Amino acid sequence: MIFGIPIQAFAGQLLVGLINGSFYAMLSLGLAIIFGLLRVINFAHGAQYMLGAFIGYLILAKLGIGYWPALILVPIAVGLFGIIVERLALSRLYEVDPLYGLLFTFGLALVLEGVFRYIYGVSGNPYPVPPALAGGVNLGFMFLPIYRGWIVVASLIVCLGAWLLVEKTKFGSYLRAATENPKLVQAFGVNVPMLLTLTYGLGAGLAGLAGIMAAPVYQVSPLMGSNMIIIVFAVVVVGGMGSILGAILTGYMLGLAEGLTKVFYPEASSIVIFVIMAIVLLIRPAGLFGKDA
Amino acid sequence: MSSTAPLLSVRGLNAWYGESHALHGVDLDIREGETVTLLGRNGVGKTTTLRAIMGLIRKRTGQVTFAGKDLIRIPLHHTARAGIGYVPEERGIFATLTVDENLMLPPVIAGGGMGIDEIFDLFPNLKERRNSQGTKLSGGEQQMLAIARILRTGARTILLDEPTEGLAPVIVQRIGELLAELKRRGMTILLVEQNFRFASRIADRFYLIEHGKVMSEFPVGELENRMDELHEVLGV
């Protein structure tokens, strides 16, 4: 027993929180990268996550392409979709008020969701857990489904990889410098318009990857993105807009906070993240890891 | 001064910040290996001239030709790749990057740039602080870093905006020696500087700018004869 709660229930909810936190971290990471460089609040991020899950579902249903190849193909497909969106539309909005970028991506999210709702309805479609990750492990104090353990490990690898890409590579130094002063970076000879395109593609690809990883856990549904995006925005606000490390750590922290709330006061679990966001905004408006507090 | 065709030629350059018309037809030429200084009071368009040549101000008309290439209609990053390095007035050191990362940031655009060891020989302070955040450096060190990172790229022409502004005299002297060394190495320098005493040690020619256009041009040898005019125009 922990605080009068059976350890199985406690650990089970912590695991649920950790899994949710894994998706929050991956999605808010992409949002933070996009906002940091493009200054676009990408409301289409949830729709790109949904698109990833649906592409995975469709290539399995229509082409028989399973989970493992989909882990590569889906992020590439959603990333390419992001690149096309950035080239055709977002790149024309950089010189105008950032509100236009937000409105455009909000509209794009509505269109994507509407198209999938029209074709597939709102009821979810199942996506099977890959056989290699089926079943579970009895840890003594709880039963751990292997796929859920995989989600936590894979999301840690993805977040660590993205952090290393941004902090330790030449591409990352371009990205960080262009976040501060894109014109000067371009005046040094760096093709910043291409950097912006690739960054949006990378962010969209990360959302797509989260989508295919989520497919076996949640139902593949047109609404899965809009359910997630509001929480992910709260995560980014708490972490600090544009802070990549902040987005990752806050994603896991808020996932765990949500899980713990389900243990101690389940009625508040759906609002705890927003309560934390409100408190953080009052105390530290730039977010826990933001620089302009 | 050589009589060859100009390396950088500016004709009738106009530039706008929004609706504000900042440059009103600037004309100037720089030959290869020359050091040319733009003089003028604050706000007359010296920095704007450099920014408009680089393409940092997109609303511009006129002709800017570098090594025969028209710079007006090409993207900003192609200007740098044509062989022009830019050191902005505010130095442009990136806060999230270390000294090393700041130094390595601009891509190498041509052969013949300085190697990292050569740069550290020239700027030993930077070597000692290579893992510090760029903005933790002193003003003088930041200026050194801003110049050093351009020297690595292989650019043979540098647009240098107010490199001595706000620096201690001993640092100003050090920067003067550095620019003299770059001049000896045959680099072409377009310098914006209010301190014409400082500029006279390295400049071959001066352009005096007022109200967004060139009012006069004279070689360094005429500087002493124009002292009264300069004191009046520059307000020093």
Interface residues (C-beta under 8 A of the other chain):
Chain A: K170 S173 Y174 R176 A177 T179 E180 N181 K183 L184 V185 Q186 A187 F188 G189 V190 N191 V192 P193
Chain B: M54 G55 L56 P75 L76 H77 T79 A80 R81 Y86 P88 G92 F94 A95 T96 L97 E101 M104 L105 P106 P107 I109 R149 T153
